Amino acid sequence: MVSNSLFSMKPLFWIVVSVLLLGAWVARRPTTGRLTAPTMPNVLFILTDDQGWGDLSLHGNPFVETPNIDRLARSGAQFDRFFVSPLCAPTRASLLTGRYHLRTGTVSVTQGWERMRSDELTLAEVFRQNGYATGCFGKWHNGEDAPEDPNGQGFDEFLGFCAGHWNNYFDTELQHNDRMEPTKGFITDVLTDAALRFIEKNKSRPFFCYVPFNAPHSPHQVPDRYFNKYKAKGLDNEQASIYGMVENLDDNVGRLLTKLDQLGLAKNTVVVFATDNGPNGHRFNGDMKGIKGSVDEGGVRVPLFVRWPGSIHPQTRIGPNAAHIDLLPTLVDLCGLRFTPTHPLDGRSLTALLLGRTDTLPDRMLFTHVAGMGPNGLPAEPGGVRTAQYRLVKQKGQTQLYDMLSDPSQATDLATREPQQVQTLQAAYNQWFGEVSRTISPSRPALVAARRVLLQAPEAHFSGKVRYKQGNGWANDWLINWQSPADSVWWDVVVERPGAYQITLQYTAPDAARGTVLTVTTDKKTLRQTLQRSFDPPLKPSPDRIPRKEVYEKAWAWLPLGTIQLPKGPQRILLRATSVPKGQVAEVKALLLTAPGQSAP
């Protein structure tokens, strides 16, 4: 029996009881919309470089062994048709922003065209705005100087390199936030070690850990035990090194997954695995046409696996077409983040597919651009269109059409048989290309927005007999054949942080170059310096398994040229040699600008 005294209590008592009961009910009811802080999932996003769809034992490769990645795929969702760009930097810009890469300013892979505009809102910035710790461990390839570098684009911690590739994978120097640091061991192991430390450090708060490994991109360097294993299978040196790098990647993916298990974080961590383009060579790729650099299926179709135990069912297969532009809206939706886009998105959320709420999506056109610049100084137009049924391919001066449902290997060109379909897709591509490329200008000046800026040779312009050492001006390349006063080297820059900068030349020069008089000129001042020290070291020994296409590594010297005032706005920094007594000047790696208080070399 309930005591009458209970009912005689003051109304305030019942108000308090009602509020407590309501609060308990709310706390126990299923949540919708944004997740509360204790349940916000971590995200581990693993991206590999130049690993094709076929570089997994899961996909039928008869040589490579990838048990950890295979296990990751089977324990979550596997996308049957996931598309990226044909080359590294464009794919990364789209993954990070949810936008087609041309909108972000990223056009190609070098000479400044790999840079992503700093006003783009990246995944890292969105996660950090929502209270996440953010870390990037690997290859960035979307801008080397602040504010376009990883720290400037939302990452609390960065270890890796910002260029398109690295010269040496063993005991190398890597960038840790704003300084270079020596490392010990094979680069994929080193990057994994850093990611593991980041996860351990942030185990008690939500984190976004982005691990863009640089393997199996060339140069072809890999520890002996992996290389020897695949040589024993009868493979040549190139494939043995690539598959060795892939198996080493797999071992390191296993280390990351094991750390999540050990810390009790696996169930509350979304793990994403993808690669950035098709294979960097002709090898097993599921009978698809095309490799890296091509807009055929084999150049842009890559693996995408997403695991979230308890939320994404194991062995989930995603059939509809998806693309790199979809990952930002998907992760934002999946994690329940607060999000206000600063620019319109091109991608769509795939959360309903991942959580089993649907197995279909409305068909759409996915567009692909062949990264590069045309002769008019604007983005080259060739590219492609993919629908659920068709692939339109525009490259090498030809337009082709394939029915991907009946002809997944692209054996039969239907362009002459189905002109109306070609016309429809071609018109859609032209409209898309005109829209996404309208903000791209013929020049891409470097930014002087930090207190220390390294203007590297691939971003330079030059005249006379000067040329690139390797020939294409890829990352780490330098300028050679500077021989006379008729030759010149210059950098076009936009100064966003005006002030005085010390100018230092990174160079090598033979003994014959001693006595050369160098000048550096802006529109305000000319500095003169005599080259008095020769420095002409040999190339460093390299553990490559096959000869590389990129430049090799060597040591460099530094020559202070003086201090110059740089006003705000566009500037040209011009290097010339006014006196060349013996017909030799220098090979140029970079020009370093340092503000007062910053250490010069």
C-alpha positions in Angstrom: 0.0 0.0 0.0 1.2 3.5 -0.9 1.3 5.9 2.0 -1.0 8.8 1.9 1.9 11.0 3.0 3.6 10.4 -0.3 0.7 12.0 -2.2 0.7 14.9 0.2 4.2 16.0 -0.8 4.7 19.3 -2.5 4.3 19.5 -6.3 8.0 20.4 -6.7 8.8 16.8 -5.7 6.7 15.4 -8.5 8.3 17.8 -11.0 11.7 16.6 -10.0 10.7 12.9 -10.3 9.2 13.5 -13.7 12.3 15.2 -15.0 14.5 12.3 -13.8 12.3 9.7 -15.3 12.2 11.5 -18.7 15.9 11.9 -18.6 16.4 8.2 -18.1 14.0 7.3 -20.9 15.8 9.7 -23.3 19.2 8.3 -22.3 18.0 4.7 -23.2 16.2 5.4 -26.4 18.0 4.9 -29.8 20.0 7.9 -31.0 19.4 9.6 -34.3 21.3 12.3 -36.1 24.6 13.4 -34.6 26.2 10.9 -32.2 27.1 11.9 -28.7 30.8 12.3 -27.8 31.3 8.9 -26.1 29.9 7.0 -29.1 31.6 9.1 -31.9 33.5 6.5 -33.9 37.2 6.8 -34.6 38.2 6.6 -38.3 41.3 4.8 -39.6 41.6 5.7 -43.3 44.3 3.6 -45.1 45.2 4.6 -48.7 47.9 2.9 -50.8 49.8 4.3 -53.8 49.7 2.7 -57.2 48.2 -0.5 -55.9 45.7 -1.7 -58.5 42.4 -3.6 -58.0 44.2 -6.8 -58.9 47.0 -6.5 -56.4 45.1 -8.5 -53.8 44.8 -12.2 -53.3 41.1 -11.5 -52.5 40.6 -10.5 -56.1 42.2 -13.6 -57.6 45.8 -12.6 -58.0 47.8 -15.9 -58.2 51.0 -14.5 -56.8 50.5 -11.8 -54.1 49.5 -12.7 -50.5 47.4 -10.2 -48.6 45.6 -12.1 -45.8 45.1 -9.0 -43.5 43.6 -6.8 -46.2 41.4 -9.7 -47.4 40.2 -10.3 -43.8 39.4 -6.5 -43.5 37.4 -6.7 -46.7 35.4 -9.7 -45.6 34.6 -8.4 -42.2 32.9 -5.3 -43.6 31.7 -3.9 -46.9 33.3 -4.5 -50.3 32.5 -2.1 -53.2 32.3 -3.8 -56.5 32.7 -0.6 -58.6 34.7 2.2 -56.8 36.3 4.8 -59.1 39.0 7.3 -58.6 41.2 9.5 -60.8 44.0 8.1 -63.0 46.8 9.7 -61.0 47.8 10.3 -57.4 47.3 14.0 -56.5 43.9 14.4 -58.2 42.5 11.3 -56.4 43.7 12.6 -53.0 42.2 16.0 -53.5 38.8 14.4 -54.2 39.0 12.0 -51.3 39.8 14.8 -48.9 37.1 17.3 -50.1 34.2 15.3 -51.7 34.7 17.4 -54.8 36.1 16.8 -58.3 39.8 17.6 -58.2 39.7 20.4 -60.8 37.4 22.4 -58.6 40.1 22.3 -55.9 42.8 23.6 -58.1 44.5 20.2 -58.4 45.1 19.5 -62.0 48.1 17.2 -62.3 51.0 15.7 -60.2 53.9 18.2 -60.4 55.1 21.7 -61.2 52.6 23.2 -58.8 49.6 21.6 -60.4 49.3 19.0 -57.7 48.5 21.7 -55.1 45.0 22.0 -53.5 43.7 25.4 -52.6 43.9 26.1 -48.9 40.3 27.3 -48.7 39.1 23.8 -49.5 37.5 22.1 -46.5 39.1 18.8 -45.9 38.1 15.7 -44.0 40.7 16.5 -41.4 39.3 19.9 -40.9 35.8 18.6 -40.5 36.9 15.9 -38.0 38.9 18.5 -36.0 36.0 20.9 -35.9 34.1 18.0 -34.2 36.6 17.4 -31.5 38.7 14.7 -33.1 42.5 14.4 -33.0 43.8 14.3 -36.5 47.0 12.7 -37.9 48.4 12.0 -41.3 51.2 9.5 -41.8 52.5 9.1 -45.4 52.4 10.8 -48.7 50.4 14.1 -49.0 50.9 15.3 -52.6 48.5 18.2 -52.4 50.9 21.1 -51.6 54.3 21.4 -49.9 54.2 24.8 -48.2 51.8 26.3 -45.6 48.9 26.7 -45.7 48.5 23.9 -48.3 50.5 21.4 -46.4 48.9 18.8 -44.1 49.2 20.9 -40.9 47.6 23.8 -42.8 44.8 21.5 -44.0 43.6 20.2 -40.7 46.1 17.7 -39.4 47.4 18.1 -35.9 50.3 15.8 -36.6 52.1 14.9 -39.9 54.9 12.5 -40.6 55.8 11.7 -44.2 56.5 13.7 -47.3 54.5 16.2 -49.3 56.0 15.5 -52.8 54.6 13.0 -55.4 57.2 10.4 -54.5 60.2 9.9 -52.3 63.8 9.1 -53.4 64.7 6.5 -50.8 62.7 4.1 -48.7 65.3 3.0 -46.2 66.7 5.0 -43.3 65.5 8.2 -44.9 64.6 11.7 -43.7 60.9 12.5 -43.4 59.0 15.6 -42.6 57.6 15.7 -39.1 55.2 18.7 -39.0 57.5 21.7 -39.9 60.9 20.0 -39.8 62.9 17.1 -41.3 63.8 14.2 -39.1 66.0 11.1 -39.8 64.2 7.7 -39.6 65.4 4.2 -39.2 64.0 1.3 -41.2 61.8 0.7 -44.2 59.4 3.6 -44.8 56.1 1.7 -44.7 57.1 0.2 -41.3 58.2 3.7 -40.1 54.9 5.3 -41.1 52.9 2.5 -39.4 55.0 3.0 -36.3 54.0 6.7 -36.2 50.3 5.9 -36.8 50.4 3.3 -34.0 51.8 5.9 -31.6 49.1 8.4 -32.7 46.4 5.8 -32.0 47.9 4.9 -28.6 48.2 8.6 -27.7 44.6 9.3 -28.6 42.9 6.1 -27.5 40.7 8.0 -25.0 39.3 10.5 -27.5 37.9 10.2 -31.0 40.6 10.3 -33.7 40.9 10.5 -37.5 44.0 8.7 -38.5 44.9 9.0 -42.2 47.6 6.6 -43.4 48.4 7.3 -47.1 51.2 4.8 -47.6 53.5 5.5 -50.6 54.0 1.9 -51.6 54.0 0.3 -54.1 54.9 3.5 -56.0 58.4 3.4 -57.4 61.3 3.5 -56.8 61.2 -0.3 -56.5 62.7 -0.8 -53.1 61.7 -3.5 -50.6 63.3 -5.5 -47.8 65.1 -8.7 -48.9 62.7 -11.2 -47.2 59.7 -9.9 -49.3 61.6 -9.5 -52.5 63.2 -13.0 -52.3 59.9 -14.6 -51.6 58.4 -13.4 -54.9 61.6 -14.0 -56.8 61.2 -17.6 -55.6 57.8 -17.7 -57.3 59.5 -17.1 -60.7 58.6 -13.4 -61.0 60.9 -10.8 -62.6 62.5 -8.1 -60.4 59.8 -5.5 -61.1 56.9 -7.7 -60.1 58.8 -9.3 -57.2 59.5 -5.9 -55.7 55.9 -4.6 -56.3 54.3 -7.7 -54.8 56.9 -7.6 -52.0 55.9 -4.0 -51.2 52.2 -5.0 -51.3 52.8 -7.9 -48.8 54.7 -5.6 -46.6 51.8 -3.2 -46.7 49.5 -6.0 -45.8 51.6 -6.9 -42.8 51.4 -3.3 -41.7 47.6 -3.2 -42.1 47.6 -6.2 -39.9 49.6 -4.3 -37.3 47.1 -1.4 -37.3 44.1 -3.7 -37.0 45.8 -5.6 -34.1 46.4 -2.3 -32.3 42.7 -1.5 -32.5 41.9 -4.9 -31.0 44.5 -4.6 -28.2 43.1 -1.2 -27.2 39.5 -2.3 -27.3 38.8 0.2 -30.1 37.9 -2.1 -33.0 34.1 -1.9 -32.5 34.1 1.8 -32.3 36.4 2.5 -35.3 35.5 2.8 -38.9 38.3 1.4 -41.0 38.5 2.5 -44.6 40.9 0.9 -47.2 41.3 2.2 -50.7 44.0 2.8 -53.3 44.6 5.9 -55.4 44.6 4.7 -59.0 45.2 1.6 -61.2 48.4 -0.4 -61.1 51.7 1.3 -62.0 52.5 -1.3 -64.7 51.0 -4.1 -66.7 50.2 -7.0 -64.4 47.2 -9.0 -63.1 44.2 -6.6 -62.9 41.2 -8.8 -63.4 41.1 -8.6 -67.3 40.4 -4.9 -67.1 41.8 -2.6 -69.8 44.1 0.2 -68.7 46.6 1.0 -66.0 47.6 4.1 -64.0 47.2 7.2 -66.1 44.4 5.8 -68.2 40.7 6.5 -68.0 39.8 3.0 -69.0 38.3 0.8 -66.3 41.7 -0.6 -65.2 43.2 2.8 -64.6 40.4 4.1 -62.3 38.6 1.2 -60.7 40.2 0.3 -57.3 39.4 -1.5 -54.1 37.3 0.1 -51.4 36.6 -1.7 -48.1 34.8 -0.3 -45.1 34.6 -2.0 -41.7 32.6 -1.0 -38.7 31.9 -4.0 -36.4 28.3 -4.1 -35.1 27.1 -1.5 -37.7 28.3 -2.8 -41.1 27.5 -6.4 -41.6 30.4 -8.7 -42.6 30.5 -9.8 -46.3 28.4 -6.8 -47.4 28.7 -6.3 -51.1 28.0 -2.8 -52.6 26.9 -3.0 -56.2 26.1 0.5 -57.3 28.9 2.7 -58.7 30.7 4.9 -56.1 33.6 7.2 -56.3 36.3 9.1 -54.4 34.0 12.2 -54.2 31.6 10.1 -52.0 34.0 9.4 -49.1 33.8 12.8 -47.4 29.9 13.0 -47.3 29.8 9.3 -46.3 32.2 9.6 -43.4 30.6 12.8 -42.2 27.2 11.0 -42.3 28.4 7.7 -40.8 30.1 9.5 -37.9 27.2 12.0 -37.3 29.4 15.0 -37.6 28.4 18.7 -37.5 29.2 19.8 -41.1 28.7 23.0 -43.1 30.3 22.8 -46.5 32.3 25.8 -47.6 31.9 24.8 -51.3 29.3 22.6 -53.0 30.0 18.9 -52.9 30.0 16.6 -55.9 29.7 13.3 -53.9 26.8 11.7 -52.1 26.6 9.8 -48.8 26.8 6.0 -49.2 25.7 5.4 -45.6 22.4 3.8 -46.5 24.3 1.2 -48.6 26.8 0.5 -45.9 24.2 0.1 -43.1 22.0 -2.2 -45.3 19.1 0.2 -45.6 19.1 -0.1 -49.4 21.1 -1.9 -52.0 20.4 0.5 -54.9 21.2 4.1 -55.8 19.8 6.2 -58.6 22.2 6.0 -61.6 24.4 9.0 -62.2 27.3 10.0 -64.4 30.8 9.8 -62.8 33.4 11.9 -64.6 37.1 11.4 -64.9 39.8 13.8 -66.1 43.1 12.8 -67.6 45.4 14.8 -65.3 47.6 17.2 -67.1 47.9 20.5 -68.9 47.1 21.2 -72.6 49.2 23.3 -75.0 47.1 26.4 -74.2 48.2 26.3 -70.6 44.8 25.1 -69.4 43.7 21.6 -68.2 43.8 19.1 -71.0 40.3 18.0 -72.0 40.6 14.2 -72.5 38.7 12.2 -69.9 35.8 9.8 -69.5 32.3 9.2 -68.3 31.0 6.2 -66.4 27.4 5.2 -65.9 26.0 2.0 -64.6 26.1 0.6 -68.2 28.5 2.6 -70.3 32.0 4.0 -70.2 32.9 6.8 -72.6 36.7 7.1 -73.1 38.3 10.2 -74.6 42.0 9.9 -74.9 44.8 9.9 -77.5 42.6 11.8 -79.9 39.9 9.1 -80.0 36.4 8.8 -78.5 35.3 5.3 -77.7 32.2 3.8 -76.1 31.9 0.5 -74.2 29.0 -1.5 -72.7 30.5 -2.4 -69.3 27.7 -4.8 -68.5 28.2 -7.1 -71.5 31.8 -6.2 -72.2 33.7 -5.5 -68.9 37.1 -5.9 -70.6 36.3 -3.2 -73.1 37.0 -5.4 -76.1 34.4 -3.9 -78.5 34.1 -0.2 -79.2 30.5 0.8 -79.8 31.0 4.4 -80.7 30.1 4.0 -84.4 27.1 1.8 -83.6 25.6 4.0 -80.9 26.3 7.6 -81.9 23.4 9.0 -79.9 24.8 7.5 -76.7 28.2 9.0 -77.5 26.6 12.4 -78.2 24.7 12.3 -74.9 27.7 11.4 -72.8 30.0 13.7 -74.7 27.7 16.6 -74.2 27.5 15.8 -70.5 31.3 15.6 -70.2 31.8 18.9 -72.0 29.4 20.7 -69.8 31.0 19.2 -66.7 34.5 19.9 -67.8 33.6 23.5 -68.6 32.1 24.0 -65.1 34.8 22.3 -63.0 37.8 23.9 -64.8 36.5 27.4 -65.0 38.6 28.6 -62.1 41.9 27.1 -63.4 44.2 29.8 -64.8 47.1 29.2 -67.2 49.7 29.8 -64.4 50.0 28.5 -60.9 52.4 30.8 -58.9 53.9 29.5 -55.7 52.6 30.9 -52.4 54.8 32.8 -50.0 52.6 32.6 -47.0 54.9 31.2 -44.3 58.1 32.3 -42.7 60.0 29.5 -44.5 59.2 28.7 -48.1 61.2 26.3 -50.3 60.7 27.1 -54.0 61.7 23.8 -55.7 63.0 23.3 -59.2 59.8 21.6 -60.6 57.9 24.9 -59.9 60.5 27.0 -61.7 60.4 28.4 -65.2 63.6 28.6 -67.3 65.0 29.7 -70.6 68.0 29.2 -72.8 69.6 25.7 -72.5 68.4 25.0 -69.0 66.4 21.7 -68.6 65.3 19.2 -66.1 67.7 16.4 -65.1 65.0 13.7 -65.5 63.1 15.4 -68.2 59.5 15.8 -66.9 60.0 17.9 -63.8 58.5 15.3 -61.4 59.0 15.6 -57.7 62.7 15.8 -56.6 63.9 16.7 -60.1 66.4 19.6 -60.5 67.7 21.9 -63.3 70.9 21.3 -65.3 72.7 22.7 -68.3 72.9 26.3 -66.9 75.9 27.5 -68.9 75.8 31.2 -69.9 74.4 34.7 -69.2 71.7 33.9 -71.8 70.2 31.3 -69.5 67.8 32.2 -66.7 65.7 30.5 -64.0 62.7 32.2 -62.2 59.8 31.5 -59.9 56.5 33.3 -60.1 55.1 33.8 -56.6 52.2 35.4 -54.8 53.4 37.0 -51.6 50.7 36.7 -48.9 53.1 37.4 -46.0 55.2 40.4 -47.1 58.5 41.2 -45.5 62.2 40.7 -45.6 63.4 37.2 -46.7 66.9 35.7 -46.8 67.4 34.1 -50.2 69.5 30.9 -50.2 70.3 28.8 -53.3 70.4 25.0 -53.1 72.9 23.8 -55.7 75.8 21.7 -56.9 78.6 23.0 -59.1 81.8 21.6 -60.5 85.2 23.3 -59.9 84.9 25.1 -63.2 81.9 27.0 -61.9 84.0 28.9 -59.3 84.0 32.6 -60.0 80.6 32.7 -61.6 78.6 35.8 -60.6 75.0 35.1 -59.7 72.2 37.6 -59.4 68.7 37.3 -57.9 66.3 40.0 -58.9 62.8 41.1 -58.0 61.0 44.2 -59.1 62.5 46.0 -56.1 66.1 44.9 -55.8 69.0 42.9 -57.3 71.4 40.9 -55.2 74.8 39.7 -56.4 76.9 36.9 -55.1 80.0 35.1 -56.4 80.0 31.3 -56.4 83.3 30.5 -54.7 82.7 27.0 -53.5 82.4 24.0 -55.8 80.4 21.0 -54.6 80.0 18.2 -57.1 79.2 14.9 -55.2 78.2 11.7 -57.0 74.7 10.3 -56.9 74.0 8.4 -53.7 73.9 4.6 -53.9 70.3 3.3 -54.2 68.8 -0.1 -53.2 66.5 -0.1 -56.2 65.6 -3.5 -57.6 65.3 -2.1 -61.2 66.5 1.2 -62.7 64.1 4.0 -61.8 62.4 6.5 -64.1 62.7 9.3 -61.5 65.9 11.1 -60.5 68.3 9.5 -58.1 69.3 11.1 -54.8 72.4 13.3 -54.1 73.7 15.7 -51.6 73.3 19.5 -52.1 75.1 22.6 -50.9 73.6 26.0 -49.9 74.7 29.5 -51.1 73.3 32.5 -49.2 72.5 35.2 -51.8 71.4 38.0 -49.4 68.2 39.5 -48.0 65.4 41.0 -50.1 62.1 42.8 -49.3 59.1 41.1 -50.8 55.9 43.3 -50.9 52.4 41.7 -50.9 51.1 40.5 -54.2 52.6 38.8 -57.3 56.3 38.8 -57.8 58.9 37.2 -60.0 62.2 36.0 -58.4 64.7 35.8 -61.2 68.1 34.0 -61.1 70.8 34.8 -63.7 74.5 34.5 -64.1 76.1 37.8 -65.3 79.6 36.4 -65.5 80.5 32.8 -66.4 84.2 32.6 -66.8 84.4 28.9 -67.7 81.0 28.2 -69.2 79.7 26.4 -66.1 77.2 27.7 -63.6 75.3 25.3 -61.3 72.7 22.7 -61.0 69.7 24.1 -59.1 67.6 22.1 -56.7 65.6 25.0 -55.0 65.6 28.5 -53.7 64.9 28.9 -50.0 63.2 32.0 -48.5 63.5 32.5 -44.8 62.0 35.3 -42.7 64.0 36.8 -39.8 64.1 34.4 -36.8 64.0 31.3 -39.0 67.0 29.2 -39.3 68.7 29.0 -42.7 70.8 26.0 -43.8 
